[in-house]
Amino acid sequence: MRPASAWWAPDLHADRRPRLILRNRIAARLRAHFDGLGFVEVEAAALQVSPGNETHLSAFATEAIGPDGARRPLYLHTSPEFACKKLLAAGEPRLFCLARVFRNRERGALHHPEFTMLEWYRAGEPYEILMADCADLLRLAAETAGTDRFTYRDRACDPHAPFERLTLAEGFARHAGIDLLATVAEDGATDRPALAAAVAGAGLRVAADDTWADLFSRVLVARIEPHLGQGRPTILCEYPVSEAALARPSPRDPRVAERFELYACGVELANAFGELTDAGEQRRRFEAEMAERLRIYGEAYPIDEDFLDALAAMPDASGIALGFDRLVMLACGAARIDDVIWTPVAGGAR
């Protein structure tokens, strides 16, 4: 007897198929859109010497076996970012990639261990232009789906509406009563005791072993994110530099970075940077992230030295990663990410 949740069963596939066909149509429209803007589509190899160096991103590890039997570790990438930035260094001025990416320790309504990431990069252009790109892509997805409303669970959002733009400092003040930047120094150093006192004052739990980053994430998830992308999309921007490992500091305020995230229906859709091109600073950040990962998870990933070499040659650029499956979910009102993936990985709860 087949499992009740087998996606390949003809009756279940018949129910899923309209959403999957819509997925294909949206992908085709995205490709045509970028082609019309002079972008080139690239393919990033999934096997990399490093899967990425962010503390809480977990990878799938494998190994390459040479003809002589020699073995070397490799990883399935968590993002095509490193490969795309190498292509920027090679001279590509505008590129995009619809990449299959892999993240371990992630499974749920909005998470799948293998999913599709849409990334695009603009050399020599400010990161604010990516906000306009996002508006275009949301409208395009809605038009393709024949809808004027994105939905997820009990939340709705008009993809055609002007975006709300909210800084992290404004979000913390408005929704949690916390002066976030009072806990960040001019050099980006963070004040854990000050934030802990503010978080406790806001009525949220504080544990003795919480770091500043833990407390920041707790407030963001509990008090800020539920308000984002309600009725209209939200751009959440100007993250503290400690929460933007691959982004350059803002010329306006060194405490914050050129990073924004896009939300619709309370769902995070995209993560954008004004790209950091200082290879020495990037190495320092990677090492700090991997030290923290080793402390928490007991493992760390290697640093891609080839990437750091390319970073030193990379032009100023802006780049963004958008969860393609989530965009399709919102456009067709699906309840789970598995509902818009042609062949979901086994083992997900329905």
C-alpha positions, 0 to 999 in steps of 0.5 A, a space after each residue: 500500500 502506498 503512503 497516504 502522502 505519496 506525491 506521485 499518486 495520480 489523484 494527489 498529483 492531479 490536485 497538485 498539478 495546477 500549482 506546479 504548472 503555475 510554477 513553470 509559468 512564473 519561472 518562464 516569466 522571470 527568465 524573460 523579464 531578466 533577459 529583457 533587462 540585459 541580464 545573463 542567466 548562469 548556472 552555479 555548480 552545486 558542489 563547492 569546497 565551502 557551502 557558505 559561512 553563516 552560523 546557522 546555515 547547515 549543509 549537506 556534506 559529501 566527498 569527491 573521490 579521485 581516480 587515484 582513490 584520494 578523497 577530499 570533502 565537498 558540500 552541496 551549496 546553501 546558495 549560489 552566492 560565492 559562484 555568482 560573485 566569482 562571475 562578477 569578478 570575471 567581468 559579468 555586469 548583470 547576472 541571475 541564477 535559478 539554482 537548486 540549493 540545499 540546507 540541512 536541519 530545515 523542514 516545515 511549512 516554509 522550509 524544504 531541504 532542497 529548494 530553488 533560489 533565485 539570485 541576481 546581481 548588478 555590478 556598479 549599481 546601488 542596492 536600493 535598485 533591488 527594491 524596485 526589482 522586487 516590486 517588479 517580480 511580485 507584480 509579475 508573479 501575481 499577473 502570471 497567477 491571475 491574482 491581485 492578492 497573495 495569501 498565506 494562512 490567514 494573512 493577505 498582501 497586495 503585491 501591486 501596492 507600494 512597499 512599506 519601508 521599515 528600518 530595524 531600528 524603527 521596527 524595534 522601537 514601534 513593535 517592541 519599545 526597544 532602542 536597538 541602536 543604543 546597543 550597537 557601537 560606532 565600530 559595530 560592537 554590540 552591548 549584550 547586557 544593554 539589549 538583555 535589559 531591554 528585551 526583559 523590559 519588553 516582556 520577552 525571555 532572556 536566558 543566561 547564555 543568550 548572545 546579543 544575536 540570540 536576543 536580536 533574533 528573539 525580538 525580530 521573530 516574536 515582535 517584528 516579523 508578525 507585522 511585516 507584509 500585512 496588506 502590502 509588502 514590507 522592506 525591512 532594512 538597515 540591519 546592524 552590521 553584526 547581522 549582515 556578514 556579507 554586506 558593506 556598512 552603510 555610508 550614512 551610519 556605520 552601525 548598520 549595513 546595506 542589507 534588506 529583507 522583503 516580506 509578504 504575508 509575514 513570510 520572508 521572501 528575499 535577502 539583499 546586500 550592498 556587497 562587501 568587497 573587502 576580502 580581509 574584513 570578509 575573512 574576519 567575519 567568516 572566521 567569527 561566524 565559524 567560531 560561533 558555529 563550532 561553539 553551537 553545533 560542534 562543527 565549522 565549514 572551511 573558508 573558500 580561499 578562491 572566493 576571497 581572492 575573487 572578492 578582492 577583484 570584484 567590482 562594487 555590486 548589489 545582490 539578492 537571493 529570493 526564495 522562488 518556491 515561497 513566491 509561488 506559494 504566495 501567488 497560488 495560496 499554497 499552505 506548504 512549500 511541498 505543495 509547489 515542488 514537483 518532487 518533494 524530498 521524502 520525510 516531510 510531515 503534511 
